[in-house]
Amino acid sequence: MRTKFFKKIAIVLVCLMLVGAIGVFTVNAYVKSVGEKRIIAPEQAANLSDVDCIIVLGCFVSSDGTPCSLLEDRLIRGIELYKNGAAPKIIMSGDHGTVQYDEVNAMKQYAINNGVPSDDVFMDHAGFSTYESVYRAKEVFAADKIIIVTQEYHLTRALYIAEQLGVEAYGVASDYHLYSDQTSREIREILARNKDFAMGIFKPKPTYLGEVIPISGSGDATND
């Protein structure tokens, strides 16, 4: 009797796991399909009109401020779009949650070193997640029409978030190379898409908001 009971429990658990897996992969596919519709080529980005800014999403930097390969490729693409006239301003959005770790100053300095005026480069010091970067672009920097730059695997989620938050966004991928550990990133991204699907429904406020710093002003207002 007890064996039959445990078999039934096992069957129920397996069924629940299957339903859960189907749900996870269904949401993943949906988020990707929505985001993919807004990915454009660099040439198309240059032909857009009235774009407020380019947002470069942050990634790991070393202790001396050297960007990792993913971030450097995002910066290269963002600077290229700026120089081609896709938008008049750039937001470097990343993690500057402690004095010891600072993505955004490293990102801004990279842009300055490559010929972008400091005045045109804003820093979002509290872009702790993709969701927060997009939310703050709208609410803190008053940007309504944006171009998001990151690798394609990440870009679809960022564009999905933008649509849920009412931001007109287009994405340009920055996949200049094949990257190590990409399989693990793709797996984590499935879970992240499910998380941000829920965030898009409930729309929680980010960790920090603060005063409005209009993108139409000077990027030096964000210097620390």
CORZI-V182465 format. One record per residue. RES is the residue in one letter. SS is DSSP state (H for helix, E for strand, L for the rest). PHI is phi in whole degrees, 0 to 359 (999 if undefined). PSI is psi in whole degrees, -180 to 180 (999 if undefined). Layout:
BEGIN
RES/SS/PHI/PSI + RES/SS/PHI/PSI
END
This chain:
BEGIN
M/L/999/-47 + R/H/296/-36 + T/H/297/-43 + K/H/297/-40 + F/H/299/-47 + F/H/292/-31 + K/H/294/-41 + K/H/296/-42 + I/H/299/-43 + A/H/297/-41 + I/H/296/-43 + V/H/298/-44 + L/H/296/-41 + V/H/297/-43 + C/H/298/-43 + L/H/296/-40 + M/H/296/-40 + L/H/294/-44 + V/H/298/-43 + G/H/299/-44 + A/H/296/-42 + I/H/299/-42 + G/H/298/-44 + V/H/299/-47 + F/H/286/-27 + T/H/291/-46 + V/H/297/-43 + N/H/304/-47 + A/H/294/-37 + Y/H/293/-47 + V/H/300/-43 + K/H/299/-44 + S/H/295/-36 + V/H/291/-47 + G/H/293/-37 + E/H/300/-28 + K/L/293/-18 + R/L/254/7 + I/E/275/130 + I/L/230/166 + A/L/280/158 + P/H/304/-37 + E/H/295/-37 + Q/H/291/-38 + A/H/299/-39 + A/H/293/-20 + N/L/264/-2 + L/L/289/156 + S/L/242/151 + D/L/58/35 + V/L/281/130 + D/L/287/-42 + C/E/193/165 + I/E/259/133 + I/E/250/121 + V/E/260/120 + L/E/277/136 + G/L/288/166 + C/L/200/-177 + F/L/298/137 + V/E/236/148 + S/L/282/174 + S/L/297/-24 + D/L/266/9 + G/L/88/8 + T/L/282/124 + P/E/287/147 + C/L/292/171 + S/H/298/-37 + L/H/296/-46 + L/H/292/-40 + E/H/300/-40 + D/H/294/-36 + R/H/296/-41 + L/H/294/-42 + I/H/301/-46 + R/H/294/-45 + G/H/299/-43 + I/H/295/-41 + E/H/300/-45 + L/H/296/-42 + Y/H/300/-48 + K/H/291/-25 + N/L/274/2 + G/L/86/17 + A/L/293/-32 + A/L/201/155 + P/L/274/-11 + K/L/223/157 + I/E/234/136 + I/E/254/123 + M/E/266/107 + S/E/248/119 + G/L/196/-163 + D/E/267/116 + H/L/227/53 + G/L/281/-17 + T/L/224/164 + V/L/295/-34 + Q/L/285/-26 + Y/L/236/121 + D/L/215/99 + E/H/282/-39 + V/H/286/-37 + N/H/294/-37 + A/H/297/-39 + M/H/293/-44 + K/H/296/-43 + Q/H/298/-37 + Y/H/300/-44 + A/H/295/-44 + I/H/299/-42 + N/H/297/-21 + N/L/252/25 + G/L/93/9 + V/L/268/128 + P/L/298/139 + S/H/306/-37 + D/H/300/-26 + D/H/264/2 + V/E/244/112 + F/E/267/151 + M/E/243/125 + D/E/261/99 + H/L/288/-15 + A/E/242/34 + G/L/274/67 + F/L/285/-15 + S/L/208/167 + T/H/300/-43 + Y/H/302/-46 + E/H/293/-36 + S/H/299/-45 + V/H/289/-44 + Y/H/302/-47 + R/H/289/-31 + A/H/302/-40 + K/H/282/-49 + E/H/273/-32 + V/L/266/-44 + F/L/261/0 + A/L/56/40 + A/L/263/127 + D/L/254/-27 + K/E/228/118 + I/E/225/161 + I/E/243/125 + I/E/260/135 + V/E/240/123 + T/E/190/-179 + Q/L/290/154 + E/H/299/-37 + Y/H/301/-29 + H/H/266/-25 + L/H/293/-39 + T/H/299/-39 + R/H/292/-43 + A/H/300/-41 + L/H/289/-35 + Y/H/297/-45 + I/H/301/-45 + A/H/302/-43 + E/H/297/-41 + Q/H/293/-29 + L/L/266/3 + G/L/78/29 + V/L/255/130 + E/E/283/110 + A/E/229/145 + Y/E/233/151 + G/E/239/139 + V/E/238/123 + A/E/284/152 + S/L/237/41 + D/L/273/80 + Y/L/277/-21 + H/L/222/169 + L/L/272/137 + Y/L/248/144 + S/L/291/154 + D/L/62/24 + Q/H/295/-34 + T/H/300/-43 + S/H/293/-34 + R/H/295/-42 + E/H/297/-39 + I/H/293/-45 + R/H/297/-32 + E/H/293/-31 + I/H/301/-46 + L/H/292/-39 + A/H/295/-38 + R/H/296/-38 + N/H/293/-41 + K/H/299/-47 + D/H/283/-19 + F/H/298/-46 + A/H/293/-41 + M/H/299/-37 + G/H/294/-26 + I/H/281/-47 + F/H/269/-23 + K/L/51/57 + P/L/291/154 + K/L/289/151 + P/L/289/176 + T/L/304/-44 + Y/L/227/146 + L/L/243/-78 + G/L/86/-173 + E/L/289/155 + V/L/285/133 + I/L/237/90 + P/L/301/137 + I/L/296/-17 + S/L/285/-12 + G/L/269/-146 + S/L/258/134 + G/H/296/-22 + D/H/294/-15 + A/H/296/-18 + T/H/261/0 + N/L/294/147 + D/L/240/999
END
